[in-house]
Amino acid sequence: QEVSSSTAVILALDIGSSSIRCSVYKEVPVNNNNNNGGSGNPRSYQQGPRVELINDESFAVRKIRTVEPNTGKIMLITEEGTNLLDEIDGIIDECLEKLRNSFVGEMH
């Protein structure tokens, strides 16, 4: 996949009940060569760009309980005593660091 340090990216953050996940996507232009999207099927027609995962190396996961069992209440302070917002910030930093490292590896 062609990705450079100037590529705009989309971070997808998934906060589940037992983990926080962050992945990186990029926009990919859709090439519609004719009015019906190329297949004759109106459901296959796409307007504008689509997104695709940049690479698996940029994916980050933290196993951490974010919801109280039986109540469904969000735990702002985790069982480990950390702040949930700090955990979210950390997973984003980890994901971006992995993305930066993938560019450094390509430059050498």
WOFEN-V197856 format. One record per residue. RES is the residue in one letter. OMEGA is omega as a letter, one per 20 degrees, with the letter a starting at -180 (none if undefined). D_FIRST is the distance of its C-alpha to the first C-alpha in Angstrom with 1 decimal. Layout:
res/omega/d_first
RES/OMEGA/D_FIRST
RES/OMEGA/D_FIRST
//
This chain:
res/omega/d_first
Q/r/0.0
E/r/3.8
V/r/6.1
S/a/9.7
S/r/13.0
S/r/14.1
T/r/11.5
A/a/13.8
V/r/13.3
I/r/15.4
L/r/17.2
A/a/18.6
L/a/21.8
D/r/23.7
I/r/27.2
G/a/28.8
S/a/32.3
S/r/31.4
S/r/28.1
I/a/25.8
R/r/22.0
C/r/19.3
S/a/15.6
V/r/13.0
Y/r/11.5
K/r/10.2
E/r/11.7
V/a/10.4
P/r/13.2
V/a/15.2
N/r/16.6
N/a/20.3
N/r/22.1
N/a/25.4
N/a/27.4
N/r/27.0
G/r/23.2
G/a/23.2
S/a/24.8
G/r/28.3
N/a/27.9
P/r/28.3
R/a/26.6
S/a/23.3
Y/r/23.4
Q/r/20.9
Q/r/21.7
G/a/19.3
P/r/15.7
R/r/14.4
V/r/12.5
E/r/10.0
L/a/9.8
I/r/7.3
N/a/8.4
D/a/11.9
E/a/12.9
S/a/13.3
F/r/15.6
A/a/19.3
V/r/22.5
R/r/26.2
K/a/28.9
I/r/31.6
R/a/34.1
T/a/33.9
V/r/36.6
E/r/40.2
P/r/41.2
N/a/43.6
T/a/43.5
G/a/39.9
K/r/40.4
I/a/37.5
M/r/38.2
L/r/37.8
I/a/39.0
T/r/37.4
E/r/39.5
E/r/38.4
G/r/40.0
T/r/36.8
N/a/36.1
L/r/33.5
L/r/32.2
D/r/31.8
E/r/29.8
I/r/27.5
D/a/27.1
G/a/26.5
I/r/23.7
I/r/21.9
D/r/22.5
E/a/21.3
C/r/18.0
L/r/17.5
E/r/18.6
K/r/16.1
L/r/13.3
R/a/15.3
N/r/15.7
S/r/12.0
F/r/12.0
V/r/15.4
G/r/14.4
E/a/11.8
M/a/14.7
H/none/17.2
//
